[in-house]
Amino acid sequence: MHTKQQLTRLTLGVTAAALLTSSLLTSPAMATEKIRWQVPLAFPSHLVGLVTPAKHLTESLKTISAGDIQLRYYEPGELVPPFEIMNAVSSGKYPAGYTWVGYDQGSIPALPLYSGAPFNLEPPAYVAWYYQGDGKKLLEEIYAPHNIHPMLCSIIGPEGAGWFAKPITQLKDFDGLRIRFAGIGGKVLEKLGASVTMIPGGEIYQALERKTIDATEFSQPAIDKMLGLDQIIKNYIMPGWHQTLTTSHLLVNQDVWNKLEPQSRALIEMGCESATLKGLAESEWAQPIALAEYQKEGVKAQVLPEPVLRELQRVTNEVLDEIAGQDAMFKRVLTSQREFMKLHGTWHSMGYLPRDFYQHD
């Protein structure tokens, strides 16, 4: 081929590539199919960081797909009760659901390790383990027998340890309490003599008001404030030893997922990754504001003494090892998390400034 011909072909190729790039940059990312999903929520849609990422997800997908992908979410109970979302998605009753997967620990013991576990990974380390380590693939393996494709779709930081009528100064203060508590932390408190119950977030206020429970935990300071828990109890216990983070997941029926075009699946996956970042940002912005408001309103925020935290950690490890001895998948996930926590801990302790460097007068 002559040099002139080579240059001509090269020019044509560059021109075609430029035209294609220009088209992609000036046109929305079009999905190749129409997607219309009804998506039940486990919590009210206004709860910052916990559920507000679902709104970000739906709006982002609608915009980026030029309206081809539309997810319509429904408040808790409008389609199904919060505790029934996984089964509704698994059976195909609804194509997807947005939920806190810890609600299903009764049928899948490993799920609390994904939804928020005691003395576990903090958000930066968790997303590293989830996306770069074993987390994502293990979760997909967990849900495969249930005909579900799971996606991390929000993450927020630690919760408060709860609302108690009296300060907690020693482990025996938990003995005899009737308390709403979630996940593995609830099993820890049961071991310490508490009577633990699990009720949906929307029912906690009434349970405290009617005194059917003595104490409760639910979520972070800003979210607890939205539920009005501070109107009934003024003693707030921190830190959230029982949940060092909280996640929300988009669960999609596997048959529905398999039928989607690759481009649609990629857009939804990226939408959830974006929602995860959005949820963390919203949450970290809201919590210090809520704590400042609590202080003005006379709420007493107590930090648990370190000896109490160390004892809670000891009992937690006993509970974790007991569950690991009963469930092989729980053991696989826990072992993976513990190995990464040990590895990441060196970086965290040496690479980051100590926490008290951030406290200013």
N, C-alpha and C positions, 0 to 999 in steps of 0.2 A: 504494500500500500504506500502511495506517495505521501510525502510530508503534508502536502496541501489537503489530501483526502483525510489524513489523520486529524488535522486541525479542524476540518469541517465537521467530522463526527464528534470530536471533543466539544466543539462549540454547540452543536445540537444537543449533546447530552447535558452540558451545563445549563443550557437554556431550559430544557425540560425539567431538570431538577429544581431550578429556580422557580419555574411556574408552579410545580407541585408544592414546594415549600411555601410559596406565597399563598396558594389556595388553602393550605392547612392552617396558616397563621391568621388568615382573614375570615375563616369559616369556623363555626363552632364544631366541637368534636361530636359528630353525628353518630348516634347508635344506629345499628342496622335493623332494629326491631322496636316495636312498641311494648313498653313494660308498664303495667299498671298494677301495683301491689297494695293490698290493705295490710297495714303493719300495726298490730296491737302493741301498746307500751305497758311496761311493768310499773312505771311510776308516772306521776303527772308531768306533763311536758314542760312546765316552767321551772323545774328544779335544776338550778344552774350547774353545769358541768356534768351532772349525772344523766340528764335526759335532753337538755337543750342541744347537744350535738346531733340529736335525731332531726331537729329542725334544720340545722346546718347541712346535714346529709341530704335531706329531701330537696332543699332549695338549690344546693350545688349540683346535684344530679340532673335536676330539671333544666338548669341553665346550661350546663356543659353539653347536654344531649339535645339541646334545642327542643325540649319538651317530650322527647321520646321516652325518657325514663322518669316516671312519676311514682313516688312512694307516698301514700297517704297514711299518716299515722293516726291512731285512735287512743283516746285516754283509757286508763285502766278500767276494766270492766265493761267498756262499751262493746267490745267484741267477745273477749274472754277474760276471766279473772287473771290477775298477775301470775298466780302459781300454776296456771294451765297453759302458758304460752308455749313452752317447749313441746308439749304433747300436741297442741294445735298445729304447730309447724311440722312436727314429725309425721303426723297423719296426713298432711296436705290440706287440712281445713283452711289454713291461711298460708300464703307463700312465704311469709317472713314474720319475725317478731323482734322487738327491741327490748332486751331484758337484762336483769342481773342474774347471772347463771347460778349463783349460789343458792337460789331458791330450789334448785333441783338436786341438792346434795343427797337427798334421800334415795334417789335412784342412781345417781352418778357421784360416788364419794369424792372423786378427784376435783370436782368443779370448784369448791371453795378455794383451792390453791390458785385458781384463775380469777376468782371474783374479789379476793381480798382475804389474806390469811394472817394470823397473828405472827408478829416478829418476823415478817417476811421481807421480800424485796420492796424497795421504794420505787416510785414511778420511773426515774431514769434507768435504773438497773433492770426493772421489769420489762420495759419496752426493748432493751437490748437483748434480754433473754428470749423474749417473745419473737421478735422479728429476726434476730441474728442467731439465736440458739435453738433449743429444742421446743420452745413454747408453742409456736404456731402448728408445727407438724403433729405434736402430741395431742393438741386440742382437736385437730381435725380427725385424728385416729379415735379419740374418745367419742366423738359425735357420729362417726361413720355408721355404727350399728343402729343409730336412731334416725338415720336418713336425713341428717342435717349437715349443712355447711356453715361453720361458725366464723365470724369475723370480729376481731377487736374493733370497737367503734366508739370508745371513749375511755379515758383514764383520768382519775382525780387522785389527789393526795390522801393522807391519813384522815380518818374520821376523828371525832371526839370519842372518848371512851364512854360517854353517856351522861345522863341526867339522873342524879341521885339526891334523895332528900337530905342525906348527911354526907360529910366528907368521908373518903376512903383512906384510912391510915394503915390498915393491915389486912391480910388476906381474909381473916375471919369476918370482916365487915360484909363480905359477899354472902356469907352463910345465911340462909333463910329468906333472901330477897326474892320477890316475884318480879322477874325482869324480862323485858323483850330484848333479845340479843340474837344476833345472826351468825351463821357460819360456824367455823371451828371454835371461835371465841366463846360461843354459847356452850359448847361441850366442855371447855375449860372451866367456865363458871359453874356448870352442873357438878363437876368434880369437886368444886369448892363449896358445894352445898346450896347453890342458888336454884330456884325453880324457874327454868327458862322456857319462854314461849316465843313463837315466831308469828307475828301478825304483819300484814301489809302496812306500808308507810302511812297510807291514808287513814288508818284506823288507830294509830298510836295516840293521838291527842285525846280521843274519846276514852281510850283505855286508861290513860293517866287521870283524866277528869273523873271517871267513875271509880277510880282506885281499884280496878281489877289487876293492875300491875303497880309495883312500887317504884320502879326505875326503868329506864330504857336507853338504848342507843339507837341511832338511825344512820346519820351521815355526818357531813362536815358542818361547821358552825353556820354558814350561810343557808344551807339547806334545812337544818334543824330550825332555824329562825323562820323560814317560810312556812314550816308546819306549826309554828307557834308553841313549840315545846317549852320555850323560856317563859311563857305566860303562866305555866303551872308549877315548874320547878326552877329554882334560882341557883342551884349548885351544879356546875358544869365540870365534869372530870375530863382531863386530857393527860397524855396524848392517846391517840388511837392505837394502842398496842395490839388490839384484836384485828385491826385492818389497816395495814400500812399503806394501802391504796384501795381504790374501788374501781372496778371496770364495768362497762356496759358492752354488750355484744349484740350484733345483728345476726340472728339465726335465720338461715334460708333453707327451705326444703330442698334436699339434695336433688330430687328429680327435676324440680323447677330450675335449680342452678345448672344442672347438666345440659338443659335444653337451651340455655342462653348462648348467644354468640360470644366468642372470645372478647370482642371489643366491649360488649356490655358488662361482662364479668370484670374486666380490667377497670372500667369506670367505677363500678360499685366498690371494688376493693380499694381503689384510690380515694373514693369518697369517704370510706370508713377510716382510712389512714388520716385524711384531712380532719375528719370529725374528732379523732383521737387527740390530735394536736389542739384543736379548738376547745375541746372539753377541758384539757389541762390548763390552757391559758385562762379560760373563763373562771375556772375554779380557783386558781392561784391569785387571781385579781380579787375575787369576792371574799375570801376568808379573812384577811386582815381587817377589811371594812366591817364585817360582821362582828369580829371580836371587839373592835373599838365601840361598836354600838352596844354590845352586851355590857361592857364596862360602864358606859353612861347610864344604863338601865338598872344597874345594881346586881347583875348576874355575877356570881363568884366563880371564877375559873380557877380550878385547882389542878396543878400538875402532880401526878402521882409520885410519891417518893421513890427513889431508885431501888431501895430494898424491896418494895412491893413489886416493882416492875421486874426485878430479877427473879422473884419467886413466881410471878406470872409466867415468865419465860420458861422456868424450869417445868412447871405444870404443863405448859403448852407443848414442850418437847415430848413429854410423856404421852400426851394425847395424840400428837402427830405420829409417834412411833407405834402406838396401839392401832391407829387406823391403817398405817402402812403395813402392819402385820396381817391385816384382814383383807386388803385390796391391792392387787398387783399394780394396777395403773396408778393409783394414788402413790405407791412407793416409787414408781418410775418418775413421776412428775416431781415429787418431793426431793428425791435424790438429785435430779437435774437442777432444781432450784438451789438446794443447799450447796452443791458444787460450784455453781456460778456465784452465789453469795460469798463464798469463801474466796474465790478468785477476784471478784469485783471489790470485796471489802478492802483489799490492799490499796487499790486505786482510790477508793472512796476516802479512806482514812488519811492517805498521804497526799492525794492530789487536790482535795477540796479543803478550804479553810474550815477550822472548827466552827460549829454553829454559833458560839457566843461572840464571834467576830462580827456578826451581823446585828447584834443588839446595840442600839444607840439610845442615849438619853434624849 
